[in-house]
């Protein structure tokens, strides 16, 4: 009986090579108060503080500021009422 050869999976696939899936290690200096605020907030949300920082940086750069989010939430609440 002849054994079937298993296809080897590539180490990297197309999904791995998408820009949004590539991370870079950086060093940033933050004051202790700001870092602790992020850590406390992240803990309340049940996520890591670095993940929270990435979310907030992305929102800020894509224009999702607090005012826009409040307006969006108000609009949703009005529709539900």
The 8 nearest C-alpha neighbors of each residue, nearest first, counted from 0:
[[1, 2, 3, 4, 5, 6, 7, 8],
 [0, 2, 3, 4, 5, 6, 7, 8],
 [3, 1, 4, 0, 5, 6, 7, 8],
 [4, 2, 5, 1, 6, 0, 7, 8],
 [3, 5, 2, 6, 7, 1, 8, 0],
 [6, 4, 7, 3, 8, 2, 9, 1],
 [7, 5, 8, 4, 3, 9, 10, 2],
 [6, 8, 5, 9, 10, 4, 11, 12],
 [7, 9, 6, 10, 11, 12, 5, 13],
 [10, 8, 11, 12, 7, 6, 13, 15],
 [9, 11, 8, 12, 7, 15, 13, 16],
 [12, 10, 9, 15, 13, 16, 14, 8],
 [11, 13, 15, 14, 9, 10, 16, 8],
 [12, 14, 16, 15, 17, 11, 9, 20],
 [13, 15, 16, 12, 17, 20, 11, 18],
 [16, 14, 12, 13, 17, 11, 20, 21],
 [15, 17, 13, 14, 18, 12, 20, 21],
 [18, 16, 20, 14, 19, 15, 13, 21],
 [17, 19, 20, 21, 16, 15, 22, 14],
 [20, 18, 17, 21, 22, 16, 15, 14],
 [21, 19, 18, 17, 15, 22, 16, 14],
 [20, 22, 18, 19, 17, 16, 23, 15],
 [23, 21, 20, 24, 19, 18, 25, 17],
 [24, 22, 25, 21, 26, 20, 18, 19],
 [23, 25, 22, 26, 27, 21, 49, 53],
 [26, 24, 23, 27, 22, 28, 49, 53],
 [25, 27, 28, 24, 29, 23, 49, 22],
 [26, 28, 29, 25, 24, 30, 34, 49],
 [27, 29, 30, 26, 31, 34, 25, 33],
 [30, 28, 34, 31, 27, 33, 32, 35],
 [29, 31, 32, 33, 34, 28, 35, 27],
 [30, 32, 34, 33, 35, 29, 36, 28],
 [31, 33, 35, 34, 30, 36, 29, 37],
 [34, 32, 36, 35, 31, 30, 37, 29],
 [33, 35, 31, 37, 36, 32, 38, 29],
 [34, 36, 38, 32, 37, 33, 39, 31],
 [37, 35, 33, 39, 34, 38, 40, 32],
 [38, 36, 40, 34, 35, 39, 48, 41],
 [37, 39, 35, 48, 41, 36, 40, 42],
 [40, 38, 42, 36, 41, 37, 35, 43],
 [41, 39, 37, 43, 42, 38, 36, 44],
 [42, 40, 48, 44, 38, 46, 43, 39],
 [41, 43, 45, 39, 44, 40, 38, 46],
 [44, 42, 40, 41, 45, 39, 46, 38],
 [45, 43, 41, 42, 46, 40, 47, 39],
 [44, 46, 42, 43, 41, 47, 40, 48],
 [47, 45, 41, 44, 42, 48, 50, 51],
 [46, 48, 50, 49, 41, 51, 42, 45],
 [47, 49, 51, 41, 38, 50, 37, 52],
 [50, 48, 52, 51, 47, 53, 37, 38],
 [49, 51, 53, 47, 48, 52, 54, 46],
 [50, 52, 48, 54, 49, 53, 41, 55],
 [51, 53, 49, 55, 50, 54, 56, 48],
 [54, 52, 50, 56, 51, 55, 57, 49],
 [55, 53, 51, 57, 52, 56, 58, 50],
 [54, 56, 58, 52, 57, 53, 59, 51],
 [57, 55, 59, 53, 58, 54, 52, 60],
 [56, 58, 60, 54, 55, 59, 61, 53],
 [59, 57, 63, 55, 61, 56, 60, 62],
 [60, 58, 56, 62, 57, 61, 63, 64],
 [59, 61, 57, 62, 58, 56, 63, 55],
 [60, 62, 58, 59, 63, 57, 64, 56],
 [63, 61, 59, 60, 64, 58, 67, 57],
 [64, 62, 58, 59, 61, 67, 68, 65],
 [63, 65, 67, 62, 66, 59, 68, 58],
 [64, 66, 68, 67, 69, 63, 70, 59],
 [65, 67, 69, 68, 64, 70, 63, 71],
 [68, 66, 70, 69, 65, 64, 63, 71],
 [67, 69, 71, 65, 70, 66, 72, 64],
 [70, 68, 72, 66, 71, 67, 73, 65],
 [71, 69, 73, 67, 68, 72, 74, 66],
 [70, 72, 68, 74, 69, 73, 67, 75],
 [73, 71, 75, 69, 74, 70, 68, 76],
 [74, 72, 70, 76, 75, 71, 69, 77],
 [73, 75, 71, 77, 72, 76, 70, 78],
 [76, 74, 72, 78, 73, 77, 71, 79],
 [75, 77, 73, 79, 78, 74, 72, 80],
 [78, 76, 74, 80, 79, 75, 73, 72],
 [77, 79, 75, 76, 80, 74, 73, 72],
 [78, 80, 76, 77, 75, 74, 73, 72],
 [79, 77, 78, 76, 75, 74, 73, 72]]
